[in-house]
Amino acid sequence: MITTHDDFAASKLVDHAHAADHLTDREKQLVGLAVSLTRGCVQCTGARIRRALESGISHDSVIQAIDVAAAVNAAVTTAVALQGFEKEEL
């Protein structure tokens, strides 16, 4: 028996989230790309970049979205470090 991504409940959750109509497909692709990047999934990130480009997002916009995700991730890292300093009263 071969187990695939579709065997897991999380796959159905992703499908459900993408079926919602409050965000455009382009917006969904950018959110998905940001999460994939910050979680460090190379396979997911590559697929998200491809889907973003296929949804009509320009290459420059994809690069800018990656830069924003990286900057936000860096800011979160800094905030967590500061909380660590505070917790330890350093």
KAPE-V820688 format. One record per residue. RES is the residue in three letters. OMEGA is omega in radians with two decimals (* if undefined). Layout:
res/omega
RES/OMEGA
RES/OMEGA
This chain:
res/omega
MET/3.10
ILE/3.10
THR/3.13
THR/3.12
HIS/-3.10
ASP/3.12
ASP/-3.05
PHE/-3.14
ALA/-3.13
ALA/3.11
SER/3.11
LYS/3.10
LEU/3.10
VAL/3.12
ASP/-3.14
HIS/-3.13
ALA/3.14
HIS/3.13
ALA/3.13
ALA/-3.03
ASP/3.13
HIS/3.07
LEU/3.05
THR/3.09
ASP/3.13
ARG/3.12
GLU/3.11
LYS/3.14
GLN/3.14
LEU/3.07
VAL/3.12
GLY/3.11
LEU/-3.14
ALA/-3.14
VAL/3.13
SER/3.13
LEU/-3.05
THR/3.08
ARG/3.04
GLY/3.13
CYS/-3.10
VAL/-3.12
GLN/3.13
CYS/-3.11
THR/3.11
GLY/3.13
ALA/3.14
ARG/3.09
ILE/3.13
ARG/-3.12
ARG/3.11
ALA/3.12
LEU/-3.14
GLU/3.14
SER/3.09
GLY/3.10
ILE/-3.10
SER/3.10
HIS/3.14
ASP/3.11
SER/3.08
VAL/3.11
ILE/3.14
GLN/3.10
ALA/3.10
ILE/3.10
ASP/3.12
VAL/3.13
ALA/3.13
ALA/-3.14
ALA/3.12
VAL/3.11
ASN/3.10
ALA/3.12
ALA/3.09
VAL/3.10
THR/3.12
THR/3.14
ALA/3.12
VAL/3.12
ALA/3.12
LEU/3.09
GLN/3.08
GLY/3.08
PHE/-3.13
GLU/-3.14
LYS/-3.11
GLU/-3.14
GLU/-3.13
LEU/*
